[in-house]
Amino acid sequence: MSLLGHPMIGFTQPPCDAGVIEATPAFDAALSQRRKWLTLAAAVIGSSMALLDGSVVNIALPAIQQALNADAAATQWIVNAYLLLLGALVLIGGSAADLYGRRRIFVIGIAVFTAASIVCGLSPNIMVLIVSRAVQGLGAALLTPASLAMLGATFGKDERIRAIGIWAGAGALMMAAGPMLGGWLVDQVSWRAIFLLNVPLAIAAAGLALRFGCESSDPRAKQLDWSGAASVAIGLAAMTWSLSAIPASGFRDKTVLVALGVGAAFLASFVVIEARLHERAMMPLSLYQSRDFSATNALTLLLYFALGGALYYLPFGLIRVGGYSATQAGAALLPFALIMGFGASFAGTIADRWGPRLLLTVGPIVAACGFTILAFVDLRQPYWISVFPSMVLLGGGMSITVPPLTSTVMAAAGEAHAGIASGINNAVARVGGLLAVAALGVVFFANFLHDLAGATPAQANEALNAVMSGQADAHAGAIAAFERALSTIMLVPASCAALAGLAGWVWIAPRPKRAGT
């Protein structure tokens, strides 16, 4: 079975989307084949909206920053506002779909996502864009889990493997086409077109769902954990804001320190709330009693932190240092997307034979080698000797990792909790990407300031904004400092991916080899 990986974090689906589908009970009533496959089409188009949006926006960031005259911190929030609401509320979205109806929440999510997309496309300034991106994240938190549950409820066990294969293949194609399509739209039309592209997709997905999709819900669904969702959203927002404010304000700034304290306090309160709610929590802490569940979530956080951070900064490097157009920058990522999308079935076969521990060690280490190459190559060199080898290693490493990651998460939680366990792992992947963009921004600026001899933090911030937005008056010293900082921060994702591989080897319980191998 082909299983795809990620948090719509830039360029990938979350690792356990297929797990959510498999854990959803199918309808008792017989449905016609036509209704089933048109419901599949609605789910594929709907989830592809969010996946496409994630993959095209990163490629468009340099153009958006230049067009809206945004600074580096505000540009980070174009990504972070979306990931913040999506990561914090996706578990609530899944619970709402089970409680109030999968088709209803799917259509509501599409409506919210599309309205926000239109505002994004018409944004007159960076603040309107950031707010509308946050609303997009809310819409995605509703439509994404609802689309997966709607798909699971429609197909019985006999047809589900084929349906997931079609859904996964379509996702792989979208993942591959997204960056190239986004780059072409940026170069030939406008960055605004990448958001307005969602409108016809939304009309098709909502129309198919309303006409052919059957409503379903879970009679055992628990009430929504609003207190947990609010505490984790506020905690992550405060932490992310404080990290993104450090380059401009400094680490010792009182506001930054207060925000860090508030973030830590709300995240601690989230753990307390979840502990008190027991099985009614959106993230039942009892699941973490499983060694494998804890290990896979730690591995996911580290690996998707690495991936989210690297793929945020790489398009800036390709466009501002390598001289790529947005279309070329999108095409540069094609080997990664294709290998990751279509190589997973091979890795799944190996995992079945040798157990997940070996692959959950080797996969992240292969990805770490890809990140390391990016730290040492000259992006001005020809693509085939600079970027291509790292994309092959990243795609190979992720495709090796994701299938055993999905199966280990579900097996660790048991059949009764497989759905919520898959949802938690997806949320962890998205939070990893969110924290990466904010934290690597601090590391990036510190290195840039160090390499820009004699500059004050305010001067360095101004120079960095000039380079990242492609201003003609950016001086050579700032461009050289940007290039060195970019190389340095790629070592952080490399280290995190290597740690993820180490966690897989040390923490995942070994499995006996299958007999006859």
C-alpha positions in Angstrom: 0.0 0.0 0.0 1.3 3.4 -0.9 1.3 5.7 2.2 2.4 9.3 1.9 4.1 11.4 4.5 3.7 15.2 6.2 2.1 18.1 7.6 1.2 20.0 4.6 4.4 21.5 5.9 5.6 23.1 2.8 5.7 20.2 0.5 4.4 17.0 2.2 1.4 15.3 3.7 1.4 14.4 7.4 2.7 10.8 8.1 -0.5 9.2 9.4 -3.3 10.5 7.1 -3.9 6.9 5.8 -4.1 5.8 9.4 -7.1 8.1 10.0 -8.9 6.6 7.0 -8.2 3.0 8.1 -9.4 3.7 11.6 -12.8 5.0 10.5 -15.7 2.4 10.5 -17.5 2.1 7.2 -21.2 2.6 6.5 -23.5 -0.3 7.2 -25.7 0.7 4.3 -24.8 -0.4 0.8 -23.7 2.5 -1.5 -23.6 2.5 -5.3 -20.1 2.4 -6.8 -20.8 5.7 -8.5 -21.5 7.4 -5.2 -18.4 5.9 -3.6 -16.0 6.9 -6.3 -17.4 10.4 -6.6 -17.2 10.8 -2.8 -13.5 9.7 -3.2 -13.1 12.5 -5.8 -14.6 15.0 -3.4 -12.2 13.9 -0.6 -9.2 14.0 -3.0 -10.0 17.4 -4.3 -10.7 18.8 -0.8 -7.5 17.5 0.8 -5.5 18.5 -2.3 -6.6 22.1 -1.8 -4.8 22.2 1.6 -1.8 20.2 0.3 -1.5 22.4 -2.8 -1.7 25.5 -0.7 1.1 24.4 1.6 3.4 23.4 -1.3 2.9 26.6 -3.4 3.1 29.2 -0.7 6.7 28.5 0.2 7.8 28.9 -3.4 5.9 32.3 -3.5 7.3 33.7 -0.3 10.2 35.7 -1.9 7.8 37.3 -4.3 5.2 38.0 -1.6 7.8 39.6 0.7 9.0 41.8 -2.1 5.5 42.8 -3.3 4.1 43.6 0.2 7.4 45.2 1.5 7.4 42.8 4.4 10.2 42.1 6.8 11.7 38.7 7.5 9.6 38.2 10.7 6.3 39.1 9.1 7.1 36.7 6.2 7.6 33.9 8.6 4.1 34.5 9.9 2.6 33.9 6.4 3.6 30.2 7.1 3.3 30.2 10.9 -0.2 31.7 11.1 -1.5 28.8 8.9 0.4 26.1 10.7 -0.4 27.4 14.1 -4.2 27.1 13.7 -3.9 23.9 11.7 -1.6 22.2 14.2 -3.6 23.4 17.3 -7.1 22.7 16.0 -6.8 19.7 13.7 -7.6 17.2 16.5 -10.7 19.3 17.4 -11.6 19.3 13.7 -11.5 15.5 13.6 -13.6 15.3 16.8 -16.1 17.8 15.4 -16.5 15.7 12.2 -17.2 12.5 14.3 -19.7 14.4 16.5 -21.6 16.7 14.0 -21.1 14.8 10.7 -18.1 14.3 8.4 -19.7 15.7 5.3 -21.1 18.8 7.2 -17.7 19.7 8.7 -16.0 19.0 5.4 -18.2 21.4 3.6 -17.9 24.0 6.4 -14.1 23.7 6.3 -14.1 24.2 2.5 -16.2 27.3 2.8 -14.0 28.8 5.5 -10.8 27.8 3.6 -12.1 29.3 0.4 -13.3 32.6 1.8 -9.9 33.0 3.5 -8.1 32.1 0.2 -10.0 34.9 -1.6 -9.0 37.4 1.0 -5.4 36.2 0.8 -5.5 36.7 -2.9 -6.8 40.3 -2.6 -4.7 41.2 0.5 -3.6 44.9 0.3 -0.9 44.5 3.0 1.0 41.8 5.0 -1.2 42.0 8.1 -4.4 41.2 6.2 -2.6 38.3 4.5 -1.3 36.9 7.9 -4.8 37.1 9.4 -6.5 35.4 6.4 -3.8 32.7 6.4 -4.7 32.0 10.0 -8.3 31.6 9.0 -7.2 29.3 6.2 -5.5 27.2 8.8 -8.8 27.0 10.7 -10.6 25.8 7.5 -7.9 23.2 6.8 -8.2 22.0 10.4 -11.8 21.2 9.7 -11.7 20.0 6.1 -8.6 17.8 6.3 -9.6 15.3 9.0 -13.2 15.4 7.8 -12.2 14.4 4.3 -10.2 11.5 5.6 -13.0 10.2 7.8 -15.6 10.7 5.1 -13.4 8.5 2.8 -13.0 5.9 5.5 -16.7 5.8 6.2 -17.5 5.3 2.5 -15.4 2.3 1.7 -15.5 -1.1 3.4 -12.4 -3.1 4.2 -12.3 -4.9 0.9 -12.3 -1.7 -1.2 -10.4 0.5 1.2 -6.9 -0.5 0.1 -7.7 0.5 -3.5 -9.4 3.7 -2.4 -6.4 4.7 -0.2 -4.0 3.8 -3.1 -5.9 6.2 -5.5 -6.1 8.9 -2.8 -2.3 8.5 -2.0 -1.4 8.5 -5.7 -3.4 11.7 -6.3 -1.7 13.3 -3.3 1.7 12.3 -4.6 0.9 14.0 -8.0 -0.3 17.1 -6.2 2.8 17.2 -4.0 5.0 17.0 -7.1 3.0 19.4 -9.2 2.4 22.0 -6.5 5.7 23.7 -6.3 6.1 23.8 -10.1 2.5 25.1 -10.6 3.0 27.7 -7.8 6.3 28.9 -9.3 4.8 29.2 -12.8 1.8 31.2 -11.4 4.2 33.5 -9.5 6.4 34.1 -12.6 3.6 34.3 -15.3 0.6 35.6 -13.5 1.0 36.8 -9.9 1.6 35.4 -6.4 -2.1 36.3 -5.8 -3.2 33.6 -8.2 -1.9 30.8 -6.0 -4.6 31.6 -3.5 -7.4 32.2 -6.0 -6.6 28.8 -7.5 -8.5 27.3 -4.6 -11.9 28.7 -5.7 -12.7 26.3 -8.6 -11.3 23.4 -6.6 -13.6 24.3 -3.7 -16.6 24.5 -5.9 -15.9 21.1 -7.3 -15.2 19.4 -3.9 -18.2 20.9 -2.1 -20.5 20.2 -5.0 -19.5 16.5 -5.2 -19.7 16.1 -1.5 -23.2 17.6 -1.2 -24.5 15.7 -4.2 -23.0 12.3 -3.7 -21.4 12.1 -0.2 -23.3 10.4 2.6 -23.5 12.0 6.0 -21.9 9.9 8.8 -21.0 10.4 12.4 -19.7 8.4 15.3 -22.3 7.7 18.0 -19.5 7.2 20.5 -17.9 10.6 19.7 -16.7 12.6 22.7 -17.4 16.2 23.4 -15.0 18.8 22.0 -12.0 19.6 24.2 -12.1 23.3 23.8 -10.0 24.1 26.9 -7.2 21.9 25.6 -7.4 23.4 22.1 -7.3 26.9 23.4 -4.4 26.3 25.8 -2.2 24.7 23.2 -3.1 27.3 20.6 -2.2 30.2 22.9 0.9 28.5 24.1 2.2 27.8 20.6 1.3 31.3 19.5 3.2 32.9 22.3 6.2 30.7 21.8 6.2 31.3 18.1 5.8 35.1 18.4 8.6 35.4 21.0 11.0 33.4 18.8 10.2 35.5 15.7 10.6 38.7 17.7 14.1 37.9 19.0 16.0 39.2 15.8 14.4 42.6 16.1 14.1 43.0 19.9 16.8 40.8 21.3 16.6 37.8 23.6 16.7 40.0 26.7 13.8 42.1 25.7 11.1 42.0 28.5 8.2 41.5 26.1 10.0 38.5 24.5 10.8 37.0 27.9 7.2 37.5 29.1 5.8 35.9 25.8 8.2 32.9 26.3 7.0 32.5 29.9 3.3 32.8 28.9 3.8 30.2 26.1 5.5 27.8 28.5 2.8 28.3 31.1 -0.1 27.6 28.6 1.7 24.5 27.2 2.1 23.2 30.7 -1.6 23.9 31.4 -2.4 21.9 28.3 -0.7 18.9 29.7 -2.6 19.3 33.0 -5.9 19.7 31.2 -5.3 16.6 29.1 -4.3 14.6 32.2 -7.5 15.6 34.0 -9.8 14.8 31.1 -8.3 11.3 30.7 -10.1 9.5 27.7 -12.2 12.7 27.0 -9.0 14.6 26.1 -8.2 15.5 22.5 -4.7 14.0 23.2 -5.1 11.2 25.8 -1.9 11.1 27.7 -2.4 7.4 28.4 -1.2 6.7 24.8 2.3 7.9 25.8 2.6 4.9 28.2 3.4 3.0 25.0 7.2 3.1 24.4 6.7 2.9 20.6 4.0 5.6 20.5 6.3 8.0 22.5 9.2 7.1 20.3 7.4 7.6 17.0 6.1 11.0 18.1 9.6 12.2 19.2 11.0 11.0 15.9 8.2 12.7 14.0 8.8 16.0 15.8 12.5 16.0 15.1 12.2 14.9 11.5 9.4 17.3 10.5 11.1 20.1 12.4 14.1 19.4 10.1 12.0 19.2 7.0 9.8 22.2 7.7 12.8 24.5 8.5 14.9 23.5 5.6 12.1 23.7 3.0 11.1 27.2 4.3 14.6 28.6 3.7 15.6 26.6 0.6 13.4 28.6 -1.9 15.0 31.9 -0.7 18.4 30.4 -1.2 17.6 29.1 -4.7 16.0 32.3 -5.8 18.1 35.0 -4.0 21.5 33.2 -4.2 21.2 30.6 -7.0 19.4 33.0 -9.3 16.5 30.6 -10.0 13.1 31.8 -11.1 10.1 30.8 -9.0 9.3 28.1 -11.6 12.8 26.7 -11.6 12.8 26.7 -7.7 9.6 24.7 -7.8 11.0 22.3 -10.4 14.2 21.8 -8.3 12.1 20.1 -5.6 10.4 17.7 -8.1 12.8 14.7 -7.4 12.1 15.0 -3.7 8.3 15.0 -4.2 8.3 12.1 -6.7 10.6 9.8 -4.7 8.7 10.5 -1.5 5.3 10.1 -3.1 5.9 6.9 -5.1 8.7 5.2 -3.2 6.7 4.5 -0.1 5.3 1.1 -1.2 8.8 -0.3 -1.6 9.7 0.8 1.9 6.4 -0.7 3.3 7.4 -4.1 1.9 10.8 -3.9 3.6 9.2 -2.8 6.9 6.9 -5.8 6.7 9.9 -8.1 6.4 12.4 -6.6 8.7 10.3 -4.6 11.2 10.0 -0.9 11.6 13.1 -0.2 13.8 15.7 -0.5 11.0 13.8 1.7 8.6 13.0 4.3 11.3 16.8 4.5 11.9 18.0 4.4 8.3 15.4 6.7 6.8 16.1 9.8 9.0 19.8 9.3 8.7 19.6 9.2 4.9 17.5 12.5 5.1 20.2 13.9 7.4 22.8 13.3 4.6 20.6 15.3 2.2 20.4 18.2 4.6 24.1 18.1 5.2 24.8 18.3 1.4 22.7 21.5 1.3 24.9 23.0 4.0 28.0 22.6 1.9 27.0 23.1 -1.7 27.2 26.4 -3.7 23.7 27.0 -5.0 25.2 28.9 -8.0 26.6 25.7 -9.3 24.6 23.6 -11.9 21.5 22.0 -10.4 22.6 18.4 -11.0 25.7 18.7 -8.9 24.4 21.1 -6.2 20.7 20.6 -5.4 19.7 17.3 -7.1 21.7 14.9 -4.9 20.2 16.4 -1.8 16.7 16.1 -3.1 17.2 12.5 -4.0 18.5 11.7 -0.5 15.7 13.7 1.2 13.0 12.0 -0.9 14.6 8.6 -0.3 15.0 9.1 3.4 11.4 10.3 3.9 9.9 7.5 1.8 11.8 5.0 3.8 10.6 6.5 7.1 6.9 7.2 6.6 5.3 3.7 6.0 6.8 2.1 9.1 6.1 5.3 11.1 2.4 5.1 10.2 2.1 1.3 11.0 4.1 1.7 14.3 1.9 4.6 15.5 -1.3 2.6 14.8 0.0 -0.7 16.3 1.3 1.1 19.4 -2.1 2.6 20.1 -4.2 -0.5 19.4 -7.3 -0.7 17.1 -9.6 1.2 19.5 -7.3 4.3 19.5 -5.8 4.0 16.1 -7.7 7.0 14.7 -6.8 9.5 17.5 -3.2 8.2 17.6 -2.9 8.9 13.8 -4.4 12.4 14.3 -2.0 13.1 17.2 1.0 12.1 15.1 -0.2 14.4 12.2 -0.6 17.3 14.7 2.9 16.7 16.0 4.3 16.9 12.5 2.6 20.2 11.9 3.8 21.6 15.2 7.3 20.5 14.3 7.2 22.6 11.1 5.7 25.6 13.0 8.5 25.6 15.6 11.2 25.0 13.0 10.4 28.2 11.0 10.4 30.3 14.2 13.4 28.7 15.9 15.6 28.6 12.7 14.8 32.3 12.2 16.6 33.1 15.4 19.6 30.9 14.4 19.6 32.3 10.9 19.6 35.9 12.2 22.4 35.3 14.8 24.6 33.9 12.1 23.8 36.7 9.6 24.6 39.3 12.3 27.9 37.6 13.2 29.0 37.5 9.5 28.0 41.1 8.8 31.0 42.8 10.4 30.3 45.9 12.5 26.6 46.0 12.0 24.1 46.6 14.8 21.1 44.2 15.1 18.8 46.9 13.6 21.2 47.4 10.7 21.5 43.7 10.2 17.8 43.2 10.2 17.4 45.9 7.6 20.1 44.3 5.4 18.6 40.8 5.8 15.2 42.2 4.7 16.8 43.8 1.7 18.4 40.5 0.6 15.3 38.3 1.3 13.0 40.6 -0.6 15.4 40.9 -3.6 16.0 44.6 -3.3 18.4 45.9 -5.9 20.4 48.0 -3.3 21.3 44.9 -1.2 25.1 45.1 -0.8 27.5 42.3 -1.6 28.5 41.8 2.1 24.9 41.2 3.1 24.4 38.7 0.3 27.6 36.9 1.3 26.4 36.8 5.0 23.0 35.5 3.9 24.6 32.7 1.9 26.9 31.7 4.9 23.9 31.8 7.3 21.9 29.7 5.0 24.6 27.1 4.9 25.0 27.1 8.6 21.4 26.6 9.5 21.1 23.6 7.2 23.2 21.8 9.7 20.4 22.2 12.3 17.9 20.2 10.2 20.7 17.7 9.5 21.4 17.3 13.3 17.7 16.9 14.1 17.2 14.3 11.4 20.2 12.3 12.7 18.8 12.5 16.2 15.5 11.2 14.8 17.3 8.2 13.4 19.1 7.7 16.8 15.7 7.9 18.6 14.4 5.2 16.2 17.2 2.8 17.0 17.4 3.4 20.7 13.7 3.9 21.5 11.6 1.7 19.1 11.2 -1.8 20.5 13.0 -4.3 18.2 10.7 -6.8 16.3 11.7 -10.4 15.4 12.3 -10.9 11.7 9.4 -12.6 9.9 9.9 -16.3 9.5 11.5 -17.4 6.3 13.5 -14.2 5.7 
